[in-house]
């Protein structure tokens, strides 16, 4: 079963880390992704640009509106995601707990809904 691990963290917490700590976190994250790929669990992983680079798109009554920035003002922001394959939720939770940024923020684990053609 596929699970999306959303990586949420407070950019101020990450920003307060030293250059060396950030480099170590980056290396640890890449190494963890590599280990997940080698074990057959990783489908895809990406980090996201900061929330200030986001735009929010809405369509109402056929009209499209675009707003700069994220939809919600929150302390934590979505910083990246890892799409994994796991046998069940318990395995997905174990995998998510190993994500290095879990020690600084939160990992939301959500099963993928697979639509089937009728």
ZIWORA-V863172 format. One record per backbone hydrogen bond with DSSP energy under -0.5 kcal/mol. NH is the residue of the N-H (numbers start at 1). CO is the residue of the C=O. E is the energy in kcal/mol with one decimal. If there is no record, write none. Layout:
nh:NH co:CO e:E
nh:NH co:CO e:E
//
This chain:
nh:3 co:84 e:-2.2
nh:4 co:110 e:-3.2
nh:5 co:3 e:-0.6
nh:5 co:82 e:-2.9
nh:6 co:4 e:-0.8
nh:6 co:108 e:-3.1
nh:7 co:80 e:-2.6
nh:8 co:6 e:-0.7
nh:8 co:106 e:-3.2
nh:9 co:77 e:-2.0
nh:11 co:9 e:-0.6
nh:13 co:10 e:-0.8
nh:14 co:10 e:-1.7
nh:15 co:11 e:-2.9
nh:16 co:12 e:-1.3
nh:17 co:14 e:-1.4
nh:22 co:18 e:-2.5
nh:23 co:19 e:-2.3
nh:24 co:20 e:-2.5
nh:25 co:21 e:-2.4
nh:26 co:22 e:-2.4
nh:27 co:23 e:-2.5
nh:28 co:24 e:-2.9
nh:29 co:25 e:-2.4
nh:30 co:26 e:-2.4
nh:31 co:27 e:-2.6
nh:32 co:28 e:-2.3
nh:33 co:29 e:-2.4
nh:34 co:30 e:-2.3
nh:35 co:31 e:-2.4
nh:36 co:32 e:-2.5
nh:37 co:33 e:-2.4
nh:38 co:34 e:-2.5
nh:39 co:35 e:-1.7
nh:40 co:36 e:-0.6
nh:40 co:37 e:-1.0
nh:41 co:36 e:-2.0
nh:42 co:36 e:-1.4
nh:43 co:83 e:-2.9
nh:44 co:83 e:-1.5
nh:46 co:81 e:-2.4
nh:48 co:79 e:-3.2
nh:53 co:50 e:-2.4
nh:54 co:51 e:-1.9
nh:56 co:67 e:-3.0
nh:58 co:65 e:-2.5
nh:60 co:63 e:-2.5
nh:63 co:60 e:-2.4
nh:65 co:58 e:-3.0
nh:67 co:56 e:-2.6
nh:69 co:54 e:-3.2
nh:74 co:72 e:-0.9
nh:77 co:9 e:-2.3
nh:79 co:7 e:-3.5
nh:79 co:77 e:-0.5
nh:80 co:7 e:-1.0
nh:81 co:46 e:-2.6
nh:82 co:5 e:-2.0
nh:83 co:44 e:-3.3
nh:84 co:3 e:-2.9
nh:84 co:82 e:-0.6
nh:85 co:41 e:-2.5
nh:86 co:1 e:-2.9
nh:92 co:88 e:-2.1
nh:93 co:89 e:-2.6
nh:94 co:90 e:-2.1
nh:95 co:91 e:-2.4
nh:96 co:92 e:-2.7
nh:97 co:93 e:-2.3
nh:98 co:94 e:-0.8
nh:98 co:95 e:-1.0
nh:99 co:96 e:-1.3
nh:102 co:99 e:-2.5
nh:103 co:100 e:-1.5
nh:104 co:101 e:-1.3
nh:105 co:101 e:-2.3
nh:106 co:8 e:-3.0
nh:108 co:6 e:-2.5
nh:108 co:106 e:-0.5
nh:109 co:107 e:-0.6
nh:110 co:4 e:-2.3
nh:110 co:108 e:-0.6
nh:112 co:2 e:-2.5
nh:114 co:112 e:-0.7
nh:115 co:113 e:-0.7
//
